[in-house]
Amino acid sequence: MSTITWIIIVLIVVSIAVTVSEVALRFGILSKEKAEKGQLLGQVGRNFTKVDFTTPQLEAICGAQIVGKTFADS
């Protein structure tokens, strides 16, 4: 019985190690892709405001043709 218990404990530890390594690899891949995408756009960490866009761009982004007039526009 003791041998089976230790086998189960080892399997649980291996499972936890695999899960932690998978999460770490996914985090590394996603952060690398985000950095590459940011370099392509040149806008890493930038917060856009209303003045960065023209009126047609704002309407397309906000979906004005679908939503219609908003309270902010009244």
Protein Blocks (a to p, Z undefined) as FASTA:
>chain_A
ZZmmmmmmmmmmmmmmmmmmmmmmmmmmmmmmmmmmmmmnopghiacdfklpcfklmmmm
nommmnopafklZZ
